[in-house]
Amino acid sequence: MSDLQQTNSEKILLSWVRQSTRPYSQVNVLNFTTSWADGLAFNAVIHRHKPEFFSWDKVIKMSPVERLEHAFNTAKNHLGIEKLLDPEDVAVQLPDKKSIIMYLTSLFEVLPKQVTMEDIREVETLPR
């Protein structure tokens, strides 16, 4: 039963992330690993809900490690979310799924959320 619940929690979280990042053409989140390595998705989630925090145009010109550092610092300074991840650990070929989920859950808890059943069904059709 706990496996089923975790799967549903992951679907809800992934749905929220995809819905949050949809307006950003440079971002396409498909999973909790490789989709996060370049730092764009973390920044897009924050920017979508709090655009007053920073300029998106500046973020897209940064390197992946700079983007990750920027997102984690912004979340800490403005949202009170501890830096649970090191940019160097995320800017790799296959970042740690559980670490990414843990950090995103922290964002999910403090940022606005509206996830529909349609959003969740969309996640179920993504390539594995």
N, C-alpha and C positions, 0 to 999 in steps of 0.2 A: 504493500500500500504506500509506503514512503517513497518508493521509486516513482510511482504514478504521480504523487503530489509534487515531487521535485520536477518531474517532466512538465507538469502544468505550470508550476512557478516559472520555470525557464521559458515556457511558451509566452506567458504573460509578459515577462521581462523583455524578451526578444521582440514581441509585438510593440511594446511601448517604445523601445529603442528605434525600431524601424519607422514607426509613426512619427517619432520626434525628429528623425534625420531625413525624412522624405524630401523636404524642400532643398536639401543640399545635394546638388548633382554630383559632387565629388565623393559622396559617401554612399556605400551600398553594403549595409550590414546583413550578412547571411548567417553568422555564427558568433560564438563567444571566444573565438581564438584569432584567426588570421584577419578578420574584419577590423581589428583594433590596433594592429601593429603600427600603422602610419600616424596614429594620433588624431586623425580627422574626426572619427566617430565620437570620441569623448568630447572634443570641443563642440561638435555639432549638437550633441545632446544638451550641453550647458547653454550654448548660444541660442538654441531654439526657445528655451524657456526663460532665459535671462540675457537678451541681446544687448542690454545696456552694460554688461560686464566687459565686453571687448569687441574689437572689429574682426569680423570673419575674414575680410580681405588680408589682414596681417597674418592670420593663422595659416592660411593656405600657402603663404610664401616661406613658412618655416620648414626646417628639417623634421623628420619624424620624431626624433628625440626631443627637439625643442617644442614641438606640438604637445607631446605627452607631458613634458614638464609644465608647459603653460596650462593645460587642462587640470592637472593635479594641483598646481598652485592656486588657480582660480577657484577650484572647488574647496580648497582648504581656507583661503582668505575670505571668500564671499559666502560659502555655504556651510562652513564648519566641518567639512569632511576631511578626516585625516588622510595623509598621503600613505595609502596602504600598498601602493605599487611603486616600483622604481622604473623610470622610463627605459632604462637599459634592459630590464627584464621583459618589457612589453614589445619593444622595437626589435623583435626577433621573428624568425620564420613561423614558429608555432608558440604563441604566448600561452600561459597556463590558464586553462578554462575556468577553474574554480576561483582563481584570483580575480579574473575579469568579472565573473558573476558577483563575487563578494563586493567589489568596488561599485559596480553598476547598481546593486541593491541599495547601497548607501545613497547614490544619486536618486534612485527611484523613490526613496523614502522622503526626500526633501523637495523634489521638483514636482510640478503639477503632472497629473497623470489622467489619461482618459483612454482606456483600451476597450475596444468593442470586440464582440465575438467574431466579427468579420476580420479584424486585425489578427486575431489568434488563428483563425482558419487559414489565413494567408501564410502564416509561419509554418503551418503543417505541410504546405506544398513546396517549401524551399528545398533545394538539393541538400543532401546530407553530406 
